[in-house]
């Protein structure tokens, strides 16, 4: 089991999917966190994003100049520390749980 999978294991109500071709987790239809290449990103509240920036996180950009609002890329010091990574996933989970449920789009 990868560090990402261990960090999200047991979080209530999450759904595992692929995003960008990598493992991701969603809560109520909203993306919570994902692996992207060799990085881990998580969706956080504004105050948690500030706290994450203080430990070296940066805004998540899957492509230069294409930042994803509310998502941060966690630094290696966090993604390499199982307890720290779990805490950030829990903070993200708490925030995403406050967002309105996303309706599934009908298939074409």
N, C-alpha and C positions, 0 to 999 in steps of 0.2 A: 504494500500500500504506500502511495506517495505521501510526501509531507502535506500536500494540498488536500488529498483525500482524508488524511487523519485530522486535519484542522477543521474540516466541515462535517466530519462524521458525527451523527447524532443531533445536528442542529434541526430543530423542529420545523417540519413542513417543507424542507427543501426538495427540489427536483433536480436531478442530474441531467445535463444535456451537453451537447458540444456547441461551442461558439468559437468562431475563427478556426475551427478544426481542432480545438483543444478542450479538455474537460472544463466544465463550468457548472455553477449551481444557481438555481433560480428560486425565488420565494414569491408566491402569489403571482407568478408570471413575470416578475421583475428580476433582472439579473442581479445577483449578489456578489459573485466573485468568479474569477476565471484564471486559468493559466494562459499565458500568451508567450510563445516561444520559450524562453528560459525565465520568464518573469511571472509573478503572481500579482494580480490586481484585485481590489475590493472596493465596493461602493460604500461610501461613508457620509455621514451628516457633515455640515460645514464645520462644526466645532471639532469633530473627530478628524476631519481632513487637516485642520490646523495642527492638531496633536500629532498626526502621522507625519506631517511635514517636519515637525520638530525632531523626529527620530530618523529623518533621511528619506521619507517617501517623496515622490514627485507625481505631478499629474500624469495620468495614463494617456498615452498617445499610441494607438496601434500603428499609425503612420505619422511621420513628422508633420506638424501643423494640424493634425486631426484629433485633438484632445476629446476625451469623453467626459462630459460634465459629471461630477460627483465621484469619479473613480480615481484611485491613486494606485501607483505601482509601488509595492512595498520593497524596501531595500533588502539586500541579502542578509543583513544583520537580523532582520525580522523573519524573512522567509526561511532562514536556516535555523531558527530557534522555535521548536515545536510549541512551547507554551506561549511565546509572544505571538506567533502566527495564529494560534487558536483564539487568543484575546482579541486580535483585530477582526477575525471572522465573526466573533460574537458581537462586537461593536457594529459591524456591518449588518449582521442579522437583525439586531435591535432596530437599526435605522430603516432597513428595507421593509421590516414588518409594519412600519407606520405609513408606507406608501399605499395608494389605492391599488386594488387588485387589477391586473391587466387582463382584459378580455382576450381570448384566443382569436386570432385572425382566421377567417374561413379559408380553407385550401382552395386553390384555383383549379 
